[in-house]
Amino acid sequence: MLPMDRLSVVLIAHDRCKEEMAQWAAFNRGTLAQCNLFATATTGQTVLQHLDLPITLLLSGPLGGDAQVGAMIAERRIDVVFFFWDPLTPQPHDVDVKMLLRLAVLHDVPIACNRRSADLLISSPLFSDVGYHRSDAAAVALS
């Protein structure tokens, strides 16, 4: 059972971005240590080479991991997504990536798609405030 007073954070990176994700995670180890961490399989394996924190590994992105994360977002099991994606390389699972991004926006889950946005998100004073979120009424108004 995961502690409820910790943010649930997922780490995802396309192949050309995995090493950068691992370096970013290692740099932010102190903050990430206070979170429940999830990662798609190969991203998580790369991150674990640089970071000695417990990470729940999901499926690999092309094998359904991005869809799995999307489902977790819809079930309100993910609070923050760090997804370093490669805008220059076509992905065989682009449909799943688009679905994940759509669900993150729909359910008001913050998502950082590159190192700079990840730095800004994780350094925000609101990042560690587990009580900060929009009311469900505001989220429903979007639909």
ChimeraX commands (.cxc) that place a marker at each C-alpha (Angstrom):
marker #1 position 0.00,0.00,0.00 radius 0.5
marker #1 position 1.35,3.42,-0.93 radius 0.5
marker #1 position 1.40,6.28,1.59 radius 0.5
marker #1 position -1.50,8.62,0.82 radius 0.5
marker #1 position 0.30,11.78,1.96 radius 0.5
marker #1 position 2.88,11.50,-0.82 radius 0.5
marker #1 position 2.51,12.58,-4.42 radius 0.5
marker #1 position 2.34,9.79,-6.97 radius 0.5
marker #1 position 4.74,10.71,-9.76 radius 0.5
marker #1 position 5.34,8.91,-13.04 radius 0.5
marker #1 position 8.54,9.13,-15.10 radius 0.5
marker #1 position 8.40,8.43,-18.84 radius 0.5
marker #1 position 10.96,9.13,-21.54 radius 0.5
marker #1 position 11.29,8.24,-25.18 radius 0.5
marker #1 position 14.50,6.41,-26.12 radius 0.5
marker #1 position 16.56,9.49,-27.05 radius 0.5
marker #1 position 15.49,11.21,-23.80 radius 0.5
marker #1 position 15.98,8.39,-21.27 radius 0.5
marker #1 position 19.50,9.35,-20.21 radius 0.5
marker #1 position 18.45,12.97,-19.71 radius 0.5
marker #1 position 15.50,11.77,-17.59 radius 0.5
marker #1 position 17.84,9.62,-15.49 radius 0.5
marker #1 position 20.23,12.54,-14.93 radius 0.5
marker #1 position 17.32,14.86,-14.06 radius 0.5
marker #1 position 15.90,12.31,-11.61 radius 0.5
marker #1 position 19.30,11.87,-9.94 radius 0.5
marker #1 position 19.66,15.65,-9.61 radius 0.5
marker #1 position 16.20,15.82,-8.00 radius 0.5
marker #1 position 16.66,12.73,-5.85 radius 0.5
marker #1 position 15.84,14.53,-2.59 radius 0.5
marker #1 position 12.45,15.71,-3.81 radius 0.5
marker #1 position 11.60,12.49,-5.64 radius 0.5
marker #1 position 12.45,10.48,-2.50 radius 0.5
marker #1 position 9.36,12.07,-0.93 radius 0.5
marker #1 position 7.11,10.71,-3.72 radius 0.5
marker #1 position 5.61,7.40,-4.76 radius 0.5
marker #1 position 7.45,6.78,-8.02 radius 0.5
marker #1 position 6.20,4.94,-11.09 radius 0.5
marker #1 position 7.90,4.60,-14.47 radius 0.5
marker #1 position 7.41,2.82,-17.73 radius 0.5
marker #1 position 9.70,-0.23,-17.86 radius 0.5
marker #1 position 12.72,0.85,-19.88 radius 0.5
marker #1 position 12.63,4.40,-18.54 radius 0.5
marker #1 position 12.49,3.03,-15.01 radius 0.5
marker #1 position 15.38,0.65,-15.66 radius 0.5
marker #1 position 17.50,3.52,-16.98 radius 0.5
marker #1 position 16.59,5.76,-14.04 radius 0.5
marker #1 position 17.39,2.98,-11.55 radius 0.5
marker #1 position 20.97,2.92,-12.86 radius 0.5
marker #1 position 21.34,6.48,-11.48 radius 0.5
marker #1 position 18.91,6.49,-8.59 radius 0.5
marker #1 position 18.53,4.13,-5.64 radius 0.5
marker #1 position 14.86,4.82,-4.88 radius 0.5
marker #1 position 11.93,2.40,-5.10 radius 0.5
marker #1 position 10.16,2.72,-8.44 radius 0.5
marker #1 position 7.11,0.72,-9.46 radius 0.5
marker #1 position 7.81,-0.40,-13.02 radius 0.5
marker #1 position 4.89,-0.43,-15.44 radius 0.5
marker #1 position 4.81,-1.85,-18.95 radius 0.5
marker #1 position 7.12,-0.46,-21.60 radius 0.5
marker #1 position 5.50,2.45,-23.46 radius 0.5
marker #1 position 5.07,0.73,-26.85 radius 0.5
marker #1 position 3.77,-2.40,-25.08 radius 0.5
marker #1 position 0.96,-0.54,-23.32 radius 0.5
marker #1 position 2.79,1.43,-20.62 radius 0.5
marker #1 position 1.59,4.82,-21.84 radius 0.5
marker #1 position -1.98,3.49,-21.94 radius 0.5
marker #1 position -1.46,2.06,-18.44 radius 0.5
marker #1 position -0.38,5.50,-17.20 radius 0.5
marker #1 position -3.40,7.06,-18.92 radius 0.5
marker #1 position -5.68,4.66,-17.05 radius 0.5
marker #1 position -3.96,5.52,-13.75 radius 0.5
marker #1 position -4.51,9.21,-14.46 radius 0.5
marker #1 position -8.21,8.60,-15.18 radius 0.5
marker #1 position -8.46,6.65,-11.91 radius 0.5
marker #1 position -6.81,9.61,-10.11 radius 0.5
marker #1 position -3.84,7.48,-9.05 radius 0.5
marker #1 position -1.21,9.82,-10.56 radius 0.5
marker #1 position -0.59,13.37,-9.33 radius 0.5
marker #1 position 2.26,14.51,-11.61 radius 0.5
marker #1 position 3.73,13.30,-14.91 radius 0.5
marker #1 position 7.29,13.91,-16.08 radius 0.5
marker #1 position 7.31,12.78,-19.72 radius 0.5
marker #1 position 10.41,13.66,-21.72 radius 0.5
marker #1 position 9.23,12.93,-25.24 radius 0.5
marker #1 position 11.10,13.14,-28.49 radius 0.5
marker #1 position 9.36,15.47,-30.96 radius 0.5
marker #1 position 11.65,14.47,-33.84 radius 0.5
marker #1 position 11.20,10.70,-33.84 radius 0.5
marker #1 position 7.94,9.05,-34.93 radius 0.5
marker #1 position 6.63,6.68,-32.28 radius 0.5
marker #1 position 4.73,3.48,-33.11 radius 0.5
marker #1 position 2.42,4.17,-30.16 radius 0.5
marker #1 position 1.66,7.85,-30.87 radius 0.5
marker #1 position -2.03,7.17,-30.27 radius 0.5
marker #1 position -1.27,6.08,-26.70 radius 0.5
marker #1 position 0.96,9.13,-26.13 radius 0.5
marker #1 position -1.80,11.45,-27.34 radius 0.5
marker #1 position -4.31,9.68,-25.09 radius 0.5
marker #1 position -2.00,10.07,-22.07 radius 0.5
marker #1 position -1.52,13.80,-22.76 radius 0.5
marker #1 position -5.26,14.28,-23.28 radius 0.5
marker #1 position -6.13,12.57,-20.01 radius 0.5
marker #1 position -3.51,14.56,-18.09 radius 0.5
marker #1 position -5.05,17.80,-19.34 radius 0.5
marker #1 position -8.62,16.55,-18.83 radius 0.5
marker #1 position -7.95,15.49,-15.23 radius 0.5
marker #1 position -5.81,18.53,-14.41 radius 0.5
marker #1 position -2.64,16.52,-13.83 radius 0.5
marker #1 position 0.48,18.64,-14.33 radius 0.5
marker #1 position 2.80,17.29,-17.01 radius 0.5
marker #1 position 6.34,18.37,-17.84 radius 0.5
marker #1 position 7.55,17.39,-21.30 radius 0.5
marker #1 position 11.17,18.55,-21.22 radius 0.5
marker #1 position 13.92,19.27,-18.72 radius 0.5
marker #1 position 13.16,22.97,-18.35 radius 0.5
marker #1 position 9.44,22.47,-17.68 radius 0.5
marker #1 position 10.35,19.62,-15.29 radius 0.5
marker #1 position 12.76,21.93,-13.41 radius 0.5
marker #1 position 10.09,24.62,-13.12 radius 0.5
marker #1 position 7.43,22.16,-11.97 radius 0.5
marker #1 position 9.49,20.33,-9.37 radius 0.5
marker #1 position 10.91,23.58,-7.94 radius 0.5
marker #1 position 7.47,25.13,-7.43 radius 0.5
marker #1 position 6.46,25.52,-3.77 radius 0.5
marker #1 position 3.14,23.93,-4.77 radius 0.5
marker #1 position 4.88,20.72,-5.86 radius 0.5
marker #1 position 5.26,19.45,-2.31 radius 0.5
marker #1 position 1.81,20.64,-1.21 radius 0.5
marker #1 position -0.19,17.40,-1.49 radius 0.5
marker #1 position -3.36,19.30,-0.57 radius 0.5
marker #1 position -3.09,21.64,-3.57 radius 0.5
marker #1 position -5.44,20.70,-6.39 radius 0.5
marker #1 position -8.40,22.07,-8.24 radius 0.5
marker #1 position -11.79,21.09,-6.96 radius 0.5
marker #1 position -13.58,18.28,-8.78 radius 0.5
marker #1 position -16.32,20.77,-9.68 radius 0.5
marker #1 position -13.82,22.83,-11.68 radius 0.5
marker #1 position -12.58,19.73,-13.49 radius 0.5
marker #1 position -16.13,18.66,-14.36 radius 0.5
marker #1 position -16.82,22.14,-15.78 radius 0.5
marker #1 position -14.28,21.36,-18.52 radius 0.5
marker #1 position -16.42,18.55,-19.88 radius 0.5
marker link #1:1,2 radius 0.2
marker link #1:2,3 radius 0.2
marker link #1:3,4 radius 0.2
marker link #1:4,5 radius 0.2
marker link #1:5,6 radius 0.2
marker link #1:6,7 radius 0.2
marker link #1:7,8 radius 0.2
marker link #1:8,9 radius 0.2
marker link #1:9,10 radius 0.2
marker link #1:10,11 radius 0.2
marker link #1:11,12 radius 0.2
marker link #1:12,13 radius 0.2
marker link #1:13,14 radius 0.2
marker link #1:14,15 radius 0.2
marker link #1:15,16 radius 0.2
marker link #1:16,17 radius 0.2
marker link #1:17,18 radius 0.2
marker link #1:18,19 radius 0.2
marker link #1:19,20 radius 0.2
marker link #1:20,21 radius 0.2
marker link #1:21,22 radius 0.2
marker link #1:22,23 radius 0.2
marker link #1:23,24 radius 0.2
marker link #1:24,25 radius 0.2
marker link #1:25,26 radius 0.2
marker link #1:26,27 radius 0.2
marker link #1:27,28 radius 0.2
marker link #1:28,29 radius 0.2
marker link #1:29,30 radius 0.2
marker link #1:30,31 radius 0.2
marker link #1:31,32 radius 0.2
marker link #1:32,33 radius 0.2
marker link #1:33,34 radius 0.2
marker link #1:34,35 radius 0.2
marker link #1:35,36 radius 0.2
marker link #1:36,37 radius 0.2
marker link #1:37,38 radius 0.2
marker link #1:38,39 radius 0.2
marker link #1:39,40 radius 0.2
marker link #1:40,41 radius 0.2
marker link #1:41,42 radius 0.2
marker link #1:42,43 radius 0.2
marker link #1:43,44 radius 0.2
marker link #1:44,45 radius 0.2
marker link #1:45,46 radius 0.2
marker link #1:46,47 radius 0.2
marker link #1:47,48 radius 0.2
marker link #1:48,49 radius 0.2
marker link #1:49,50 radius 0.2
marker link #1:50,51 radius 0.2
marker link #1:51,52 radius 0.2
marker link #1:52,53 radius 0.2
marker link #1:53,54 radius 0.2
marker link #1:54,55 radius 0.2
marker link #1:55,56 radius 0.2
marker link #1:56,57 radius 0.2
marker link #1:57,58 radius 0.2
marker link #1:58,59 radius 0.2
marker link #1:59,60 radius 0.2
marker link #1:60,61 radius 0.2
marker link #1:61,62 radius 0.2
marker link #1:62,63 radius 0.2
marker link #1:63,64 radius 0.2
marker link #1:64,65 radius 0.2
marker link #1:65,66 radius 0.2
marker link #1:66,67 radius 0.2
marker link #1:67,68 radius 0.2
marker link #1:68,69 radius 0.2
marker link #1:69,70 radius 0.2
marker link #1:70,71 radius 0.2
marker link #1:71,72 radius 0.2
marker link #1:72,73 radius 0.2
marker link #1:73,74 radius 0.2
marker link #1:74,75 radius 0.2
marker link #1:75,76 radius 0.2
marker link #1:76,77 radius 0.2
marker link #1:77,78 radius 0.2
marker link #1:78,79 radius 0.2
marker link #1:79,80 radius 0.2
marker link #1:80,81 radius 0.2
marker link #1:81,82 radius 0.2
marker link #1:82,83 radius 0.2
marker link #1:83,84 radius 0.2
marker link #1:84,85 radius 0.2
marker link #1:85,86 radius 0.2
marker link #1:86,87 radius 0.2
marker link #1:87,88 radius 0.2
marker link #1:88,89 radius 0.2
marker link #1:89,90 radius 0.2
marker link #1:90,91 radius 0.2
marker link #1:91,92 radius 0.2
marker link #1:92,93 radius 0.2
marker link #1:93,94 radius 0.2
marker link #1:94,95 radius 0.2
marker link #1:95,96 radius 0.2
marker link #1:96,97 radius 0.2
marker link #1:97,98 radius 0.2
marker link #1:98,99 radius 0.2
marker link #1:99,100 radius 0.2
marker link #1:100,101 radius 0.2
marker link #1:101,102 radius 0.2
marker link #1:102,103 radius 0.2
marker link #1:103,104 radius 0.2
marker link #1:104,105 radius 0.2
marker link #1:105,106 radius 0.2
marker link #1:106,107 radius 0.2
marker link #1:107,108 radius 0.2
marker link #1:108,109 radius 0.2
marker link #1:109,110 radius 0.2
marker link #1:110,111 radius 0.2
marker link #1:111,112 radius 0.2
marker link #1:112,113 radius 0.2
marker link #1:113,114 radius 0.2
marker link #1:114,115 radius 0.2
marker link #1:115,116 radius 0.2
marker link #1:116,117 radius 0.2
marker link #1:117,118 radius 0.2
marker link #1:118,119 radius 0.2
marker link #1:119,120 radius 0.2
marker link #1:120,121 radius 0.2
marker link #1:121,122 radius 0.2
marker link #1:122,123 radius 0.2
marker link #1:123,124 radius 0.2
marker link #1:124,125 radius 0.2
marker link #1:125,126 radius 0.2
marker link #1:126,127 radius 0.2
marker link #1:127,128 radius 0.2
marker link #1:128,129 radius 0.2
marker link #1:129,130 radius 0.2
marker link #1:130,131 radius 0.2
marker link #1:131,132 radius 0.2
marker link #1:132,133 radius 0.2
marker link #1:133,134 radius 0.2
marker link #1:134,135 radius 0.2
marker link #1:135,136 radius 0.2
marker link #1:136,137 radius 0.2
marker link #1:137,138 radius 0.2
marker link #1:138,139 radius 0.2
marker link #1:139,140 radius 0.2
marker link #1:140,141 radius 0.2
marker link #1:141,142 radius 0.2
marker link #1:142,143 radius 0.2
view
